[in-house]
Amino acid sequence: MSVNFSKIGVVGAGAMGRGIAQIAAQAGSQVLVLDSFDGAAARAKEALVAQWQKLHEKGKLDEATRDALIARVHPVSSMQQLADCDLVIEAIVEDLGLKRALFKDLEAVVAPGATLATNTSSLSVTAIAAVMAHPQRMAGFHFFNPVPLMKVVEVIAGFKTDPAICDRLAGYAVQMGHSAVRANDTPGFIVNHAGRGFGTEALRIAGEGVTDFATIDRILKDQAGFRLGPFELMDLTALDVSHPVMESIYRQYYEEPRFRPSVITAQRLAAGALGRKTGEGFYRYVDGVMQQAAEPPVPVIDATPAVWVSPRAARRADLLKLIHALGAQLESGATPSSAALIVVAPLGFDVTTVAAVERLDATRTIGIDLMIEDAATKRRVIATNPATRRDMRDTAHALFSRDSKPVSVIRDSGGFVTQRVIGTIVNIAADMCQQRVCSPTDLETAVKLGLGYPQGPLAMGNLYGPTNMLEVLFNLQTVYGDPRYRPSPWLRRRGALGLSLLHEEE
Ligand code: NAD
């Protein structure tokens, strides 16, 4: 099978341009590399040669293939040399004026049938193409860093892009060993839009003093299976990168409350506590190693009182079984006895609201998060309310730790931690489907490959139940009175009808 584009140009030989040149050569294209900085294109080729040599030494590339790959990469020094390329991919600095000027110049050099593509991550493809005489031949082709390892690319249609160009680019992405996902030209495209929920909601939770950064990370990793917690992730990407992205998406969507950034990252950015690379972020790093504080110890309790469980608790039967298995005596009365520990398990609501509505003694009431079944998590999360007595809090902590499963005790919050963060991620993804940013299946592929979440966000919503997701969001909206929790119509309708969140209308 012949490669979709036999001769391509890559303009900009930085981190992204190099990676694109590598996988393009591996797909079988001749690759011309151009950079305005003297010597940069040649250095990019040297880096690729070293890379392929390493693969050869590891036995992953035979000599003939290595030599063929090396012979396909050609550093060039003038735009004129790109005249007979059938595709030119731009990967220069993220600056609208410079990119526009480049495409205007390129258009005058390449043949009329050549395709042009931009690797921009935050600018509008439409805005870049607007200065071109033939914007229909230009599309977004958004790779992720490091390009050879991040196996997904967003193919973005600008306002005037010919759909046939996107088909050809998507086919080429597959030849490069990547999955292509198709997006309309909207701020953040797919991955940077869908990725808004995780960090911003975690920051909201921390900002409310519900618990500390490390506990939020532990909860989301142990309960929902994220590989990195949101604060570890922000330390890795560094706040000088991630805070401006949060601000940019928020502004580009005209201050959509779901994307509202946090003063926490603004302050830390100003202080230079950027993350791993400065040795100080949400965590401290000593010789590059993240310093983890020990978990708070489990309190030692003389005797456990009887436990009364609210009739409205989520997964009540499982909760009763769990408490019994942990060795506590269960009360079966319609109301708790005067000494009982009172346990509630709300979805979306906070412990305070449940205690008030169910007329429970708040001083003895704690909540447990059971949106996800206990057996499917590696951590339990319990929440107090402002009136909870210390002895009741410690009793609950000790009781739910009896089988050695870690327990995090947090302050009251609608939806605990996992419900809030998952609910927000699922809601943003659902709204992207509602807005037709992309298809539900492309959304799932893009997020799994681009963000490394354990499931795509719609599958996540299906796993925990679309109706549960809807309940969590409705109740969060009631507790906080904040439009950021307003359920997307996509989620509202599918949740109400018990349909899969991947379901598309006929
Ligand atoms: P980089 O700074 O590493 O490289 C940019 C290169 O472009 C430099 O070598 C520079 O000399 C060259 N350059 C600048 N202006 C030029 C011009 N007019 N003509 C030719 N060469 C020019 O940047 P990068 O991280 O590789 O990012 C490049 C593009 O890819 C940006 O649009 C960025 O937003 C996007 N992007 C970056 C990432 C990432 O994580 N780094 C991910 C996805 C997309």
Boltz pocket constraint, residues with backbone or C-beta under 6 A from the ligand:
constraints:
  - pocket:
      binder: B
      contacts: [[A, 11], [A, 12], [A, 13], [A, 14], [A, 15], [A, 16], [A, 17], [A, 34], [A, 35], [A, 36], [A, 37], [A, 40], [A, 90], [A, 91], [A, 92], [A, 93], [A, 94], [A, 95], [A, 98], [A, 102], [A, 119], [A, 120], [A, 121], [A, 122], [A, 142], [A, 143], [A, 144], [A, 145]]
      max_distance: 6.0
